[in-house]
Amino acid sequence: MTTELVELVFDKIPDNLLNVLVVNIIQSYNILEISHSELGKIADLHNDQDFIQHLKSGPTPASIFITSTWASIGKVKIRQPLIRLLRFEQTNEVSIIFSNNDIDKIDSKNIIMSLALGSKYLSQISHSDDYYCGYEPATDQKTRFFSKDTIGPLNKI
């Protein structure tokens, strides 16, 4: 199996729901590292910290990069993803970047549909305006597995 990077993006997340989204993705898994694009490493590795305050504490645009042991998107478990929180022009975006080989093998059946359903739920609880997933960069609509209202055009990770 060829290794490809997959990106799952949640756009336009309100400030007051950014932490809700991150906590639902990381759940109770261990955070291995957190760093801020402008301020460097963040020593506090707790899942329940105020990530939006970290983003607002430095100049913008700014990013926070989180590596955790696992992430969950609905029923899909992903091993050691990079979770990027991006703030620019008073707007928040969350991207989860991972290798197609880092998806837990137990969850590999119907993976795209499972990711789409899990993403829909996360989008609803975070009031994200849009979400989409595809080979990196997921902004390329030709390499997407799904977006908010559409499955495809690609159908296999």
LUMZA-960061 format. One record per residue: residue number from 1; x, y, z of N, C-alpha, C, O in turn; residue in three letters. Coordinates in Angstrom, 3 decimals, m for minus. Layout:
<zapas>
<NUM <X Y Z> <X Y Z> <X Y Z> <X Y Z> 'Ala'>
...
</zapas>
This chain:
<zapas>
<1 <0.833 m1.183 0.000> <0.000 0.000 0.000> <0.880 1.249 0.000> <1.794 1.373 0.815> 'Met'>
<2 <0.602 2.159 m0.907> <1.332 3.410 m0.993> <0.931 4.316 0.163> <m0.243 4.402 0.523> 'Thr'>
<3 <1.924 4.991 0.741> <1.642 5.919 1.826> <1.301 7.281 1.245> <2.068 7.852 0.470> 'Thr'>
<4 <0.148 7.788 1.627> <m0.320 9.101 1.194> <m0.754 9.886 2.423> <m1.255 9.308 3.388> 'Glu'>
<5 <m0.563 11.199 2.391> <m1.057 12.043 3.468> <m2.503 12.422 3.197> <m2.875 12.801 2.087> 'Leu'>
<6 <m3.302 12.308 4.245> <m4.720 12.645 4.192> <m4.929 13.860 5.084> <m4.320 13.975 6.148> 'Val'>
<7 <m5.794 14.764 4.640> <m6.097 15.955 5.427> <m7.610 16.064 5.604> <m8.370 15.944 4.643> 'Glu'>
<8 <m8.030 16.290 6.835> <m9.427 16.531 7.177> <m9.501 17.934 7.757> <m8.803 18.241 8.723> 'Leu'>
<9 <m10.344 18.795 7.176> <m10.385 20.208 7.549> <m11.778 20.590 8.013> <m12.779 20.209 7.406> 'Val'>
<10 <m11.828 21.357 9.112> <m13.053 21.980 9.609> <m12.840 23.483 9.533> <m11.897 24.004 10.130> 'Phe'>
<11 <m13.711 24.195 8.800> <m13.558 25.634 8.570> <m14.507 26.462 9.432> <m15.581 26.013 9.832> 'Asp'>
<12 <m14.066 27.686 9.700> <m14.868 28.725 10.343> <m15.524 28.255 11.638> <m16.749 28.252 11.766> 'Lys'>
<13 <m14.696 27.863 12.582> <m15.167 27.396 13.890> <m15.222 28.597 14.829> <m14.230 29.311 14.974> 'Ile'>
<14 <m16.363 28.827 15.466> <m16.455 29.940 16.419> <m15.459 29.773 17.568> <m15.166 28.655 17.990> 'Pro'>
<15 <m14.948 30.894 18.064> <m13.972 30.872 19.168> <m14.444 30.007 20.329> <m13.674 29.210 20.865> 'Asp'>
<16 <m15.704 30.161 20.717> <m16.195 29.473 21.911> <m16.373 27.967 21.713> <m16.649 27.256 22.679> 'Asn'>
<17 <m16.222 27.463 20.484> <m16.388 26.024 20.238> <m15.116 25.339 19.735> <m15.118 24.132 19.492> 'Leu'>
<18 <m14.038 26.098 19.579> <m12.781 25.496 19.119> <m12.303 24.417 20.086> <m11.941 23.320 19.661> 'Leu'>
<19 <m12.300 24.716 21.372> <m11.844 23.731 22.359> <m12.740 22.500 22.383> <m12.256 21.386 22.583> 'Asn'>
<20 <m14.034 22.690 22.180> <m14.982 21.566 22.139> <m14.593 20.608 21.021> <m14.574 19.393 21.215> 'Val'>
<21 <m14.287 21.158 19.858> <m13.893 20.315 18.725> <m12.607 19.560 19.021> <m12.528 18.352 18.798> 'Leu'>
<22 <m11.602 20.266 19.521> <m10.303 19.626 19.784> <m10.451 18.514 20.826> <m9.895 17.429 20.655> 'Val'>
<23 <m11.184 18.771 21.885> <m11.368 17.757 22.941> <m12.103 16.536 22.387> <m11.797 15.407 22.771> 'Val'>
<24 <m13.059 16.747 21.498> <m13.781 15.613 20.912> <m12.930 14.817 19.944> <m13.179 13.629 19.738> 'Asn'>
<25 <m11.936 15.442 19.348> <m11.023 14.719 18.458> <m9.982 13.947 19.268> <m9.731 12.771 19.005> 'Ile'>
<26 <m9.385 14.607 20.242> <m8.319 13.980 21.038> <m8.876 13.048 22.102> <m8.247 12.045 22.439> 'Ile'>
<27 <m10.044 13.369 22.629> <m10.694 12.620 23.699> <m9.747 12.479 24.884> <m9.170 13.470 25.334> 'Gln'>
<28 <m9.582 11.281 25.387> <m8.714 11.088 26.556> <m7.335 10.540 26.170> <m6.584 10.076 27.028> 'Ser'>
<29 <m7.011 10.597 24.889> <m5.699 10.132 24.446> <m4.615 11.100 24.909> <m4.900 12.261 25.206> 'Tyr'>
<30 <m3.393 10.631 24.968> <m2.277 11.454 25.434> <m1.804 12.420 24.358> <m1.691 12.064 23.185> 'Asn'>
<31 <m1.531 13.649 24.781> <m0.898 14.616 23.892> <0.607 14.432 24.022> <1.141 14.432 25.131> 'Ile'>
<32 <1.288 14.276 22.901> <2.735 14.077 22.897> <3.489 15.396 22.814> <4.554 15.548 23.412> 'Leu'>
<33 <2.932 16.353 22.067> <3.609 17.641 21.903> <2.609 18.692 21.452> <1.680 18.404 20.698> 'Glu'>
<34 <2.815 19.921 21.928> <2.052 21.084 21.471> <3.053 22.195 21.204> <3.916 22.474 22.036> 'Ile'>
<35 <2.938 22.827 20.047> <3.788 23.985 19.770> <2.959 25.071 19.082> <1.979 24.791 18.392> 'Ser'>
<36 <3.380 26.306 19.291> <2.738 27.491 18.726> <3.668 28.020 17.642> <4.882 28.070 17.838> 'His'>
<37 <3.115 28.413 16.509> <3.934 28.867 15.385> <4.800 30.071 15.728> <5.880 30.234 15.159> 'Ser'>
<38 <4.349 30.911 16.640> <5.091 32.116 16.985> <5.768 32.038 18.351> <6.782 32.699 18.572> 'Glu'>
<39 <5.224 31.243 19.266> <5.700 31.238 20.653> <6.482 29.987 21.034> <6.999 29.906 22.148> 'Leu'>
<40 <6.581 29.012 20.136> <7.344 27.792 20.427> <6.531 26.741 21.166> <5.300 26.740 21.124> 'Gly'>
<41 <7.248 25.841 21.847> <6.596 24.724 22.541> <5.756 25.207 23.712> <6.105 26.163 24.405> 'Lys'>
<42 <4.646 24.522 23.909> <3.765 24.774 25.050> <3.960 23.601 25.995> <3.752 22.449 25.615> 'Ile'>
<43 <4.354 23.894 27.212> <4.722 22.838 28.166> <3.514 22.051 28.663> <3.621 20.853 28.925> 'Ala'>
<44 <2.374 22.707 28.794> <1.179 22.054 29.340> <0.600 21.110 28.288> <0.178 21.548 27.218> 'Asp'>
<45 <0.583 19.823 28.596> <0.108 18.829 27.633> <m1.256 18.255 27.995> <m1.541 17.102 27.671> 'Leu'>
<46 <m2.092 19.025 28.649> <m3.434 18.542 29.014> <m4.413 18.730 27.869> <m4.327 19.703 27.120> 'His'>
<47 <m5.346 17.791 27.736> <m6.333 17.827 26.667> <m7.358 18.935 26.853> <m7.972 19.378 25.883> 'Asn'>
<48 <m7.552 19.385 28.082> <m8.652 20.301 28.376> <m8.219 21.763 28.472> <m8.936 22.570 29.064> 'Asp'>
<49 <m7.088 22.117 27.916> <m6.633 23.498 28.019> <m7.354 24.401 27.025> <m8.048 23.925 26.126> 'Gln'>
<50 <m7.184 25.686 27.196> <m7.873 26.683 26.388> <m7.038 27.010 25.152> <m6.252 27.957 25.160> 'Asp'>
<51 <m7.213 26.228 24.098> <m6.413 26.392 22.885> <m6.676 27.737 22.212> <m5.759 28.329 21.644> 'Phe'>
<52 <m7.909 28.226 22.268> <m8.213 29.503 21.625> <m7.424 30.631 22.291> <m7.011 31.572 21.614> 'Ile'>
<53 <m7.213 30.552 23.592> <m6.420 31.579 24.277> <m4.959 31.535 23.826> <m4.314 32.575 23.687> 'Gln'>
<54 <m4.447 30.333 23.602> <m3.079 30.205 23.072> <m2.983 30.858 21.686> <m2.011 31.551 21.390> 'His'>
<55 <m3.995 30.631 20.843> <m3.977 31.221 19.500> <m4.062 32.739 19.554> <m3.422 33.431 18.762> 'Leu'>
<56 <m4.840 33.247 20.476> <m5.028 34.698 20.579> <m3.867 35.395 21.290> <m3.754 36.619 21.224> 'Lys'>
<57 <m3.008 34.639 21.967> <m1.947 35.236 22.781> <m0.769 35.769 21.967> <0.059 36.511 22.495> 'Ser'>
<58 <m0.685 35.404 20.706> <0.418 35.870 19.870> <m0.109 36.577 18.646> <m1.316 36.768 18.504> 'Gly'>
<59 <0.792 36.969 17.758> <0.363 37.638 16.528> <m0.414 36.678 15.622> <m0.274 35.461 15.737> 'Pro'>
<60 <m1.222 37.225 14.733> <m1.948 36.399 13.780> <m1.485 36.742 12.374> <m1.081 37.883 12.150> 'Thr'>
<61 <m1.518 35.840 11.428> <m2.026 34.488 11.614> <m1.122 33.663 12.530> <0.083 33.899 12.624> 'Pro'>
<62 <m1.731 32.701 13.194> <m0.988 31.837 14.106> <m1.529 30.422 14.016> <m2.686 30.199 13.659> 'Ala'>
<63 <m0.664 29.469 14.347> <m1.053 28.057 14.357> <m0.582 27.405 15.640> <0.441 27.782 16.212> 'Ser'>
<64 <m1.341 26.430 16.077> <m0.912 25.526 17.133> <m0.875 24.139 16.508> <m1.805 23.729 15.814> 'Ile'>
<65 <0.204 23.431 16.763> <0.375 22.077 16.243> <0.336 21.111 17.421> <1.094 21.258 18.381> 'Phe'>
<66 <m0.546 20.128 17.342> <m0.718 19.146 18.416> <m0.456 17.768 17.825> <m1.004 17.415 16.781> 'Ile'>
<67 <0.382 16.997 18.498> <0.549 15.587 18.156> <0.042 14.787 19.344> <0.471 14.997 20.478> 'Thr'>
<68 <m0.876 13.869 19.072> <m1.418 13.036 20.139> <m1.210 11.564 19.773> <m0.922 11.230 18.624> 'Ser'>
<69 <m1.361 10.697 20.772> <m1.173 9.272 20.505> <m2.225 8.759 19.525> <m1.927 7.929 18.665> 'Thr'>
<70 <m3.448 9.252 19.656> <m4.554 8.853 18.792> <m5.491 10.033 18.613> <m5.448 10.992 19.383> 'Trp'>
<71 <m6.322 9.962 17.613> <m7.445 10.873 17.436> <m8.633 10.020 17.007> <m8.467 8.964 16.396> 'Ala'>
<72 <m9.815 10.485 17.330> <m11.030 9.785 16.919> <m11.909 10.699 16.095> <m12.208 11.826 16.490> 'Ser'>
<73 <m12.316 10.199 14.952> <m13.295 10.869 14.111> <m14.454 9.888 14.005> <m14.458 9.001 13.152> 'Ile'>
<74 <m15.431 10.060 14.876> <m16.508 9.075 14.954> <m15.934 7.741 15.390> <m15.281 7.654 16.430> 'Gly'>
<75 <m16.171 6.704 14.606> <m15.679 5.360 14.931> <m14.253 5.106 14.443> <m13.689 4.042 14.696> 'Lys'>
<76 <m13.680 6.065 13.756> <m12.356 5.883 13.154> <m11.276 6.385 14.110> <m11.320 7.527 14.569> 'Val'>
<77 <m10.306 5.515 14.404> <m9.157 5.886 15.229> <m7.942 6.069 14.328> <m7.652 5.248 13.458> 'Lys'>
<78 <m7.232 7.191 14.572> <m6.068 7.531 13.770> <m4.855 7.631 14.687> <m4.893 8.333 15.698> 'Ile'>
<79 <m3.788 6.936 14.337> <m2.563 6.888 15.132> <m1.684 8.116 14.876> <m1.371 8.431 13.728> 'Arg'>
<80 <m1.297 8.792 15.926> <m0.376 9.933 15.946> <m0.596 10.954 14.827> <0.311 11.227 14.041> 'Gln'>
<81 <m1.807 11.515 14.763> <m2.049 12.548 13.763> <m1.405 13.872 14.166> <m1.086 14.088 15.335> 'Pro'>
<82 <m1.223 14.739 13.204> <m0.861 16.123 13.465> <m2.162 16.919 13.380> <m2.849 16.895 12.358> 'Leu'>
<83 <m2.487 17.610 14.445> <m3.696 18.432 14.485> <m3.231 19.883 14.465> <m2.509 20.326 15.358> 'Ile'>
<84 <m3.650 20.617 13.442> <m3.234 22.010 13.307> <m4.433 22.919 13.543> <m5.460 22.800 12.876> 'Arg'>
<85 <m4.287 23.819 14.496> <m5.294 24.836 14.750> <m4.764 26.123 14.127> <m3.664 26.564 14.459> 'Leu'>
<86 <m5.518 26.713 13.247> <m5.078 27.902 12.530> <m6.050 29.042 12.794> <m7.266 28.874 12.701> 'Leu'>
<87 <m5.494 30.207 13.125> <m6.316 31.409 13.304> <m5.793 32.492 12.376> <m4.615 32.846 12.411> 'Arg'>
<88 <m6.691 33.014 11.543> <m6.342 34.114 10.654> <m7.608 34.928 10.396> <m8.696 34.370 10.248> 'Phe'>
<89 <m7.457 36.243 10.345> <m8.579 37.148 10.102> <m9.781 36.820 10.988> <m10.914 36.782 10.508> 'Glu'>
<90 <m9.537 36.584 12.273> <m10.591 36.287 13.260> <m11.361 35.006 12.937> <m12.491 34.832 13.394> 'Gln'>
<91 <m10.764 34.115 12.159> <m11.402 32.866 11.769> <m10.534 31.699 12.228> <m9.306 31.778 12.187> 'Thr'>
<92 <m11.178 30.611 12.667> <m10.466 29.420 13.138> <m10.700 28.248 12.196> <m11.798 28.050 11.675> 'Asn'>
<93 <m9.636 27.477 11.993> <m9.695 26.271 11.175> <m8.948 25.170 11.922> <m7.931 25.429 12.565> 'Glu'>
<94 <m9.449 23.963 11.837> <m8.766 22.799 12.406> <m8.526 21.806 11.281> <m9.445 21.446 10.546> 'Val'>
<95 <m7.263 21.363 11.155> <m6.904 20.339 10.172> <m6.292 19.153 10.902> <m5.493 19.323 11.823> 'Ser'>
<96 <m6.665 17.969 10.491> <m6.067 16.743 11.022> <m5.342 16.108 9.839> <m5.953 15.776 8.824> 'Ile'>
<97 <m4.027 15.947 9.990> <m3.198 15.418 8.911> <m2.617 14.088 9.370> <m2.053 13.983 10.460> 'Ile'>
<98 <m2.763 13.079 8.526> <m2.315 11.744 8.908> <m2.027 10.918 7.664> <m2.486 11.239 6.568> 'Phe'>
<99 <m1.272 9.869 7.848> <m0.986 8.937 6.766> <m2.151 7.969 6.619> <m2.775 7.585 7.608> 'Ser'>
<100 <m2.436 7.582 5.400> <m3.489 6.582 5.199> <m3.151 5.271 5.916> <m4.054 4.485 6.200> 'Asn'>
<101 <m1.876 5.020 6.213> <m1.482 3.810 6.940> <m1.680 3.940 8.456> <m1.533 2.953 9.177> 'Asn'>
<102 <m2.011 5.135 8.947> <m2.186 5.352 10.382> <m3.617 5.155 10.856> <m3.918 5.396 12.025> 'Asp'>
<103 <m4.494 4.726 9.974> <m5.868 4.429 10.364> <m5.889 3.049 10.987> <m5.365 2.090 10.421> 'Ile'>
<104 <m6.499 2.956 12.160> <m6.577 1.679 12.862> <m7.210 0.633 11.945> <m8.284 0.858 11.388> 'Asp'>
<105 <m6.546 m0.498 11.793> <m7.003 m1.552 10.872> <m8.411 m2.043 11.187> <m9.145 m2.442 10.283> 'Lys'>
<106 <m8.789 m2.016 12.446> <m10.141 m2.425 12.836> <m11.174 m1.540 12.154> <m12.284 m1.977 11.851> 'Ile'>
<107 <m10.788 m0.279 11.916> <m11.728 0.689 11.368> <m11.618 0.852 9.858> <m12.205 1.782 9.305> 'Asp'>
<108 <m10.889 m0.017 9.179> <m10.599 0.227 7.768> <m11.745 m0.127 6.812> <m11.683 0.247 5.641> 'Ser'>
<109 <m12.775 m0.824 7.262> <m13.927 m1.103 6.401> <m14.780 0.159 6.301> <m15.028 0.834 7.301> 'Lys'>
<110 <m15.217 0.465 5.105> <m16.059 1.642 4.875> <m15.476 2.896 5.505> <m16.202 3.701 6.089> 'Asn'>
<111 <m14.190 3.058 5.389> <m13.472 4.128 6.080> <m13.959 5.513 5.677> <m14.111 6.383 6.534> 'Ile'>
<112 <m14.204 5.731 4.403> <m14.626 7.060 3.952> <m15.988 7.406 4.535> <m16.184 8.519 5.022> 'Ile'>
<113 <m16.920 6.483 4.493> <m18.254 6.753 5.053> <m18.176 6.972 6.564> <m18.859 7.844 7.099> 'Met'>
<114 <m17.353 6.189 7.249> <m17.194 6.360 8.696> <m16.577 7.717 9.030> <m17.019 8.392 9.959> 'Ser'>
<115 <m15.551 8.115 8.269> <m14.947 9.434 8.467> <m15.952 10.545 8.166> <m16.013 11.535 8.895> 'Leu'>
<116 <m16.728 10.393 7.113> <m17.712 11.410 6.742> <m18.771 11.568 7.831> <m19.133 12.691 8.181> 'Ala'>
<117 <m19.264 10.468 8.363> <m20.278 10.533 9.423> <m19.705 11.130 10.707> <m20.355 11.951 11.354> 'Leu'>
<118 <m18.496 10.723 11.074> <m17.844 11.289 12.248> <m17.567 12.773 12.080> <m17.711 13.546 13.027> 'Gly'>
<119 <m17.170 13.173 10.875> <m16.898 14.582 10.587> <m18.177 15.411 10.626> <m18.171 16.551 11.090> 'Ser'>
<120 <m19.257 14.840 10.143> <m20.547 15.554 10.186> <m20.930 15.859 11.631> <m21.336 16.976 11.951> 'Lys'>
<121 <m20.798 14.862 12.498> <m21.100 15.066 13.916> <m20.206 16.145 14.518> <m20.698 17.047 15.196> 'Tyr'>
<122 <m18.892 16.063 14.277> <m17.959 17.056 14.815> <m18.251 18.450 14.269> <m18.116 19.439 14.990> 'Leu'>
<123 <m18.645 18.533 13.015> <m19.005 19.815 12.420> <m20.242 20.406 13.101> <m20.321 21.612 13.334> 'Ser'>
<124 <m21.188 19.546 13.409> <m22.416 20.017 14.066> <m22.141 20.540 15.472> <m22.652 21.595 15.848> 'Gln'>
<125 <m21.340 19.815 16.251> <m21.108 20.262 17.632> <m20.190 21.473 17.707> <m20.185 22.182 18.714> 'Ile'>
<126 <m19.410 21.722 16.650> <m18.487 22.863 16.644> <m19.007 24.017 15.781> <m18.351 25.053 15.669> 'Ser'>
<127 <m20.167 23.843 15.183> <m20.765 24.862 14.306> <m19.813 25.272 13.182> <m19.782 26.434 12.774> 'His'>
<128 <m19.051 24.322 12.696> <m18.146 24.564 11.571> <m18.982 24.808 10.317> <m19.924 24.065 10.042> 'Ser'>
<129 <m18.639 25.847 9.558> <m19.373 26.156 8.328> <m19.182 25.099 7.253> <m20.091 24.823 6.470> 'Asp'>
<130 <m18.004 24.516 7.222> <m17.691 23.572 6.160> <m16.658 22.573 6.660> <m15.882 22.879 7.565> 'Asp'>
<131 <m16.646 21.392 6.080> <m15.618 20.392 6.363> <m15.411 19.570 5.101> <m16.320 19.407 4.287> 'Tyr'>
<132 <m14.188 19.053 4.956> <m13.866 18.244 3.792> <m12.618 17.423 4.092> <m11.835 17.761 4.980> 'Tyr'>
<133 <m12.445 16.339 3.338> <m11.333 15.426 3.561> <m10.850 14.892 2.214> <m11.642 14.549 1.336> 'Cys'>
<134 <m9.519 14.833 2.082> <m8.947 14.290 0.859> <m7.452 14.128 1.014> <m6.890 14.395 2.075> 'Gly'>
<135 <m6.817 13.690 m0.054> <m5.367 13.668 m0.025> <m4.887 15.108 0.110> <m5.486 16.031 m0.441> 'Tyr'>
<136 <m3.789 15.285 0.859> <m3.276 16.625 1.084> <m2.766 17.227 m0.224> <m2.042 16.540 m0.946> 'Glu'>
<137 <m3.100 18.462 m0.567> <m3.965 19.367 0.177> <m5.443 19.097 m0.133> <m5.833 18.962 m1.292> 'Pro'>
<138 <m6.233 19.024 0.900> <m7.654 18.698 0.741> <m8.438 19.821 0.064> <m9.597 19.631 m0.304> 'Ala'>
<139 <m7.822 20.973 m0.101> <m8.495 22.045 m0.836> <m8.670 21.696 m2.311> <m9.514 22.285 m2.987> 'Thr'>
<140 <m7.888 20.750 m2.815> <m8.014 20.291 m4.194> <m9.233 19.378 m4.295> <m9.204 18.241 m3.823> 'Asp'>
<141 <m10.296 19.875 m4.908> <m11.549 19.122 m4.965> <m11.439 17.820 m5.754> <m12.267 16.927 m5.577> 'Gln'>
<142 <m10.447 17.696 m6.609> <m10.273 16.473 m7.406> <m9.737 15.318 m6.574> <m9.870 14.159 m6.968> 'Lys'>
<143 <m9.124 15.622 m5.416> <m8.536 14.557 m4.590> <m9.291 14.384 m3.268> <m8.728 13.906 m2.283> 'Thr'>
<144 <m10.552 14.770 m3.255> <m11.358 14.654 m2.031> <m12.079 13.313 m1.937> <m12.490 12.709 m2.928> 'Arg'>
<145 <m12.206 12.886 m0.676> <m13.023 11.709 m0.367> <m14.447 12.131 m0.061> <m15.399 11.425 m0.393> 'Phe'>
<146 <m14.588 13.283 0.574> <m15.918 13.824 0.864> <m15.790 15.287 1.246> <m14.718 15.780 1.596> 'Phe'>
<147 <m16.926 15.956 1.163> <m17.060 17.309 1.695> <m18.413 17.366 2.396> <m19.114 16.358 2.484> 'Ser'>
<148 <m18.767 18.509 2.881> <m19.961 18.652 3.721> <m21.183 17.932 3.149> <m21.879 17.227 3.879> 'Lys'>
<149 <m21.446 18.099 1.873> <m22.674 17.552 1.292> <m22.436 16.494 0.221> <m23.381 16.077 m0.449> 'Asp'>
<150 <m21.182 16.050 0.045> <m20.873 15.180 m1.087> <m19.858 14.108 m0.698> <m18.909 14.373 0.040> 'Thr'>
<151 <m20.069 12.912 m1.199> <m19.061 11.855 m1.103> <m18.344 11.815 m2.453> <m18.984 11.899 m3.501> 'Ile'>
<152 <m17.018 11.687 m2.425> <m16.230 11.587 m3.651> <m15.591 12.898 m4.020> <m15.745 13.878 m3.291> 'Gly'>
<153 <m14.885 12.954 m5.117> <m14.897 11.962 m6.198> <m14.105 10.689 m5.916> <m14.403 9.645 m6.496> 'Pro'>
<154 <m13.090 10.751 m5.026> <m12.329 9.534 m4.717> <m13.132 8.679 m3.747> <m13.865 9.201 m2.907> 'Leu'>
<155 <m12.989 7.351 m3.869> <m13.792 6.480 m3.019> <m12.981 5.456 m2.244> <m13.545 4.536 m1.652> 'Asn'>
<156 <m11.642 5.610 m2.239> <m10.810 4.673 m1.494> <m9.578 5.380 m0.967> <m8.890 6.094 m1.697> 'Lys'>
<157 <m9.309 5.168 0.325> <m8.113 5.736 0.943> <m6.990 4.731 0.814> <m5.874 4.991 1.265> 'Ile'>
</zapas>
